[in-house]
Amino acid sequence: MSHTDYIKSQEELDLLLSRPSAQLLESIRRFSSPLVIVGAGGKIGPTLAVMARRAADAAGCALEVIAVSRFDATAPARAWLEQRGVSTLCCDLLRADSIGQLPESENVIYLAGQKFGTGKSPAATWAVNVVASARLAERYAGARLVALSTANVYALSEVAKGGSVESDPLTPLGEYANSTVGRERVLEFFSLRDGIPLTLLRLCYAVELRYGVLLDIAQKVHGGKSIDLANGYFNCIWQGDANDLILRSFSLAHCPPTIWNLCRPEVFSVRSVGEQFGELLGRPPRFAGSENPNALLCNSRPLCDKLGEPSIPLAPMLRWIADWVRRDGCTWGKPTGFEVRDGKY
Ligand SMILES: NC(=O)c1ccc[n+]([C@@H]2O[C@H](COP(=O)([O-])OP(=O)(O)OC[C@H]3O[C@@H](n4cnc5c(N)ncnc54)[C@H](OP(=O)(O)O)[C@@H]3O)[C@@H](O)[C@H]2O)c1
């Protein structure tokens, strides 16, 4: 498959991130309306919701897509979604009176979560990741659920092992990571108690041009800043591929829940990616420290075998991001903290 040489604008980027695959057009025909996406105001929700809209339109089905979030008045996501044919609804899952406004649905994607700021207000992180998840599962006891989780549920694993597998123990460091174990456990509890078919997806670094681990490394190379090698390996997946797989994973929902790591199948080296950005940007990368034998890693082979390999390999992602950084393209100022090894976010 050939990939566009460069991505010139945010409009072009959003079109790419929300382009549905042929497999998604096939599976979206089986969705009953509406599709509800909760926690849709963040980094993933907008292009995911628009991909569902585009897939339904292209497949000729009358699927309403409803994006639910708190939608802070200053956040542009709400208008952006409405302009693209996605209905929106304001709801704070932590307010009991708000839950009653959630629409009936048989297909719900759950994206709400909190990571950054945990160090300053750990209570808020636990409330969003655990309490809100319990409320969501109680409200949608009659639906199929696809819920996003994270690779942070795992402890660091030996690089030579090729990444944590889904059956590994969930013994991470730090309050954020432990609250995401809590999120999984309460969703699992309600799934088992109420017979809810549930897919849990442990995502390991979605990437695009405005955020993600690749952007973080590219910006350091471009700015002449040193790149910490202590957490020297990582996984990632193009945001558009992640969106496509999230939408297609309703077919995996089951009670008891099924659990899948979600990323490209390769393990990438921070040093090697830094060097490749160095070539693309014409600036030598600067490194600090050296690689440890373990890192935060996932093995996504089971999901790739089940739903197919993600379509965008590393090379075009590096080329697009290097070009974007060189041209000072818009970014969201949300670094991933990929260097973190002590669980403190
Ligand atoms: N992006 C990644 O690379 C990545 C990697 C691993 C795992 N994940 C998981 O994937 C999920 C989505 O990722 P993301 O990057 O889109 O996260 P995000 O940018 O933090 O978005 C999550 C959204 O949830 C909404 N939310 C939070 N509390 C809420 C509440 N009480 N009621 C209603 N909505 C609430 C927020 O939007 P409002 O402010 O509009 O409410 C927030 O923007 C997260 O749960 C995360 O754990 C993402």
The ligand as an SDF file (V2000), in Angstrom:
LIG
                    3D

 48 52  0  0  0  0  0  0  0  0999 V2000
   -4.3800    8.3670   23.6160 N   0  0  0  0  0  0  0  0  0  0  0  0
   -3.5850    7.3510   23.8940 C   0  0  0  0  0  0  0  0  0  0  0  0
   -2.4970    7.1880   23.3070 O   0  0  0  0  0  0  0  0  0  0  0  0
   -3.9900    6.3420   24.9390 C   0  0  0  0  0  0  0  0  0  0  0  0
   -3.0570    5.3770   25.3350 C   0  0  0  0  0  0  0  0  0  0  0  0
   -3.4320    4.4190   26.2660 C   0  0  0  0  0  0  0  0  0  0  0  0
   -4.7270    4.3970   26.7590 C   0  0  0  0  0  0  0  0  0  0  0  0
   -5.6200    5.3380   26.3620 N   0  0  0  0  0  0  0  0  0  0  0  0
   -6.9890    5.2740   26.9370 C   0  0  0  0  0  0  0  0  0  0  0  0
   -7.9400    5.6140   25.9680 O   0  0  0  0  0  0  0  0  0  0  0  0
   -8.9590    6.4360   26.5210 C   0  0  0  0  0  0  0  0  0  0  0  0
   -9.1690    7.6360   25.6220 C   0  0  0  0  0  0  0  0  0  0  0  0
   -7.9050    8.2440   25.3960 O   0  0  0  0  0  0  0  0  0  0  0  0
   -7.7510    9.7830   25.1140 P   0  0  0  0  0  0  0  0  0  0  0  0
   -6.3320    9.9730   24.7680 O   0  0  0  0  0  0  0  0  0  0  0  0
   -8.8210   10.2640   24.2020 O   0  0  0  0  0  0  0  0  0  0  0  0
   -8.0050   10.3530   26.5830 O   0  0  0  0  0  0  0  0  0  0  0  0
   -8.2870   11.8580   26.9690 P   0  0  0  0  0  0  0  0  0  0  0  0
   -7.7070   12.7830   25.9570 O   0  0  0  0  0  0  0  0  0  0  0  0
   -7.8930   12.0130   28.3890 O   0  0  0  0  0  0  0  0  0  0  0  0
   -9.8820   11.9140   26.8310 O   0  0  0  0  0  0  0  0  0  0  0  0
  -10.7460   11.2940   27.7320 C   0  0  0  0  0  0  0  0  0  0  0  0
  -11.9210   12.1980   27.8420 C   0  0  0  0  0  0  0  0  0  0  0  0
  -12.8370   11.6620   28.8180 O   0  0  0  0  0  0  0  0  0  0  0  0
  -13.6760   12.7160   29.1850 C   0  0  0  0  0  0  0  0  0  0  0  0
  -14.0600   12.6120   30.5920 N   0  0  0  0  0  0  0  0  0  0  0  0
  -13.2340   12.6270   31.6720 C   0  0  0  0  0  0  0  0  0  0  0  0
  -13.9520   12.6000   32.7890 N   0  0  0  0  0  0  0  0  0  0  0  0
  -15.2600   12.5700   32.4280 C   0  0  0  0  0  0  0  0  0  0  0  0
  -16.4840   12.5630   33.1470 C   0  0  0  0  0  0  0  0  0  0  0  0
  -16.5100   12.6160   34.4880 N   0  0  0  0  0  0  0  0  0  0  0  0
  -17.6270   12.5220   32.4490 N   0  0  0  0  0  0  0  0  0  0  0  0
  -17.6170   12.5020   31.0910 C   0  0  0  0  0  0  0  0  0  0  0  0
  -16.4940   12.5140   30.3530 N   0  0  0  0  0  0  0  0  0  0  0  0
  -15.3230   12.5610   31.0200 C   0  0  0  0  0  0  0  0  0  0  0  0
  -12.8600   14.0230   29.0050 C   0  0  0  0  0  0  0  0  0  0  0  0
  -13.4690   14.8840   28.0650 O   0  0  0  0  0  0  0  0  0  0  0  0
  -14.3670   16.1080   28.6030 P   0  0  0  0  0  0  0  0  0  0  0  0
  -13.4340   17.0400   29.2660 O   0  0  0  0  0  0  0  0  0  0  0  0
  -15.0450   16.6270   27.3930 O   0  0  0  0  0  0  0  0  0  0  0  0
  -15.3210   15.4710   29.5720 O   0  0  0  0  0  0  0  0  0  0  0  0
  -11.5500   13.5670   28.4100 C   0  0  0  0  0  0  0  0  0  0  0  0
  -11.0780   14.4460   27.4570 O   0  0  0  0  0  0  0  0  0  0  0  0
   -8.4860    6.8210   27.9380 C   0  0  0  0  0  0  0  0  0  0  0  0
   -9.3440    6.2340   28.8590 O   0  0  0  0  0  0  0  0  0  0  0  0
   -7.0950    6.2680   28.0830 C   0  0  0  0  0  0  0  0  0  0  0  0
   -6.9230    5.5600   29.3040 O   0  0  0  0  0  0  0  0  0  0  0  0
   -5.2830    6.3140   25.4730 C   0  0  0  0  0  0  0  0  0  0  0  0
  1  2  1  0
  2  3  2  0
  2  4  1  0
  4  5  1  0
  4 48  2  0
  5  6  2  0
  6  7  1  0
  7  8  2  0
  8  9  1  0
  8 48  1  0
  9 10  1  0
  9 46  1  0
 10 11  1  0
 11 12  1  0
 11 44  1  0
 12 13  1  0
 13 14  1  0
 14 15  2  0
 14 16  1  0
 14 17  1  0
 17 18  1  0
 18 19  2  0
 18 20  1  0
 18 21  1  0
 21 22  1  0
 22 23  1  0
 23 24  1  0
 23 42  1  0
 24 25  1  0
 25 26  1  0
 25 36  1  0
 26 27  1  0
 26 35  1  0
 27 28  2  0
 28 29  1  0
 29 30  1  0
 29 35  2  0
 30 31  1  0
 30 32  2  0
 32 33  1  0
 33 34  2  0
 34 35  1  0
 36 37  1  0
 36 42  1  0
 37 38  1  0
 38 39  2  0
 38 40  1  0
 38 41  1  0
 42 43  1  0
 44 45  1  0
 44 46  1  0
 46 47  1  0
M  CHG  2   8   1  16  -1
M  END
$$$$
